[in-house]
Amino acid sequence: MKKAFRTGDQTFIRELNLSIILNCLRSAAPLSRTQLAQMTGLNKTTVSSLVRELLHGGFIKEVGLGHSHGGRRAVMLDLNPDAGNIIGLEIGVDFISVILTDFRARILWRDKRETDPTQSQDVILNLAIELMQKARAAAEQNHALLGIGVGVPGLVDASSGTLLFAPNLKWRNVPIKSMFTETLDIPVFVDNDANVAALGERYLGAAQNVEDFIYLAAGAGLGGGIVLGGQLYSGIGGYAGEIGHMTIVEDGEVCNCGNRGCWETLVSQKAIVKRAQRAVATHQESYIVELCAGKLDQISVSTIVQAAEASDPTAQRVLEETGIYLGIGIANLINAFNPALIILGGVLSLASEYLLPAIESTIRQRALAWPRQMVKIIASSHGSDACVMGGVALVLHDILQRPSLAA
């Protein structure tokens, strides 16, 4: 059986070189044509031709003259923020968040709405479409819309943009990409929320110069985005990263996926809140009780963090215990993947100051010494915006890989 490979014809090579020039400018602009030639190894004539094409397409612009080193001052180049607008969208379990950015990923407009997971799938998706239409209307005031990147909580077939299974929403086989494309008629990219956020950290956040890292995001569940060799690792079927469903406790709580003792049953937002509710039930003097006016169903992770900041011992113990369970799972990831960086996202970034000491203490006990000494654990640079910024990165990734096709 013959296999199809894309050979290095002139069109492919030119597309690759355009991508290299754009990525150099994304990471190190402003740069001159000479500097681009030095960085890429391409000859100056080729660089000049590629730059001319990117200028014509509107992806880059000339931004003035550089410093003189005895000769004529060089014309400097940068990405053109006005090349077009991009929409990042996150469909969470109990919210929808959307942003509009320029080509430099600077946020121009945003909206966020709370949702009820008991609402019908159609109601939630129609709200998402309504918010995207508002974002598109904002974009049309200035520039063309280049695409929409969508993060959703569950297993996703990224090639078709289909949400196969979202345990915390109880959705199955939802053709999100085709639904949104039919309604909005612009390029749509869909992936698991943690994968999307990881790509955002790779392009726009804390992992821009890191080749091997893992992004952990806790919300209603716990997701993970794994980047190896600078590329998002998706597995043979595209479903890698569901690390929240690693079994941590043999006879633990039943997870929404049907298994018992999943990692997310111990460290998700819901798990942290339940841990706090149990703790304050026997320690009514906790500042947490005061903050929620005695209504324990109103406790949130931000409430617990606020109490911990006020030196409330109950809140600090809740976060310490959560950090221990996080450390157990992270130690397994360190041993398995030997990453340079682990990024805590979602509500974990909100509580990172109180989680990290217990996490680091636990991995010192449980992870192998050699990979443990090589890893750094930090909070996400985008916090609750990690996924929507990742949605923007999904679109940028496609354009930067195929600039001639996007023009």
FENLINKA-V335254 format. One record per run of one state. SS is the DSSP state (alpha for helix, beta for strand, coil for the rest). FROM is the first residue (numbers start at 1). TO is the last residue. Records with the same first field share a line. If there is no record, write none. Layout:
BEGIN
SS=FROM-TO / FROM-TO
END
This chain:
BEGIN
coil=1-9 / 29-30 / 41-43 / 58-59 / 66-74 / 80-80 / 84-84 / 92-94 / 102-106 / 115-120 / 141-144 / 153-154 / 158-161 / 167-170 / 175-175 / 185-187 / 205-212 / 219-221 / 229-230 / 233-242 / 246-246 / 248-253 / 255-259 / 261-261 / 263-263 / 268-268 / 283-286 / 292-295 / 299-300 / 310-312 / 338-340 / 351-351 / 367-368 / 375-375 / 380-382 / 402-402 / 407-407
alpha=10-28 / 33-40 / 44-57 / 81-83 / 121-140 / 176-184 / 193-204 / 243-245 / 264-267 / 269-282 / 287-291 / 296-298 / 301-309 / 313-337 / 347-350 / 352-366 / 369-374 / 383-401 / 403-406
beta=31-32 / 60-65 / 75-79 / 85-91 / 95-101 / 107-114 / 145-152 / 155-157 / 162-166 / 171-174 / 188-192 / 213-218 / 222-228 / 231-232 / 247-247 / 254-254 / 260-260 / 262-262 / 341-346 / 376-379
END
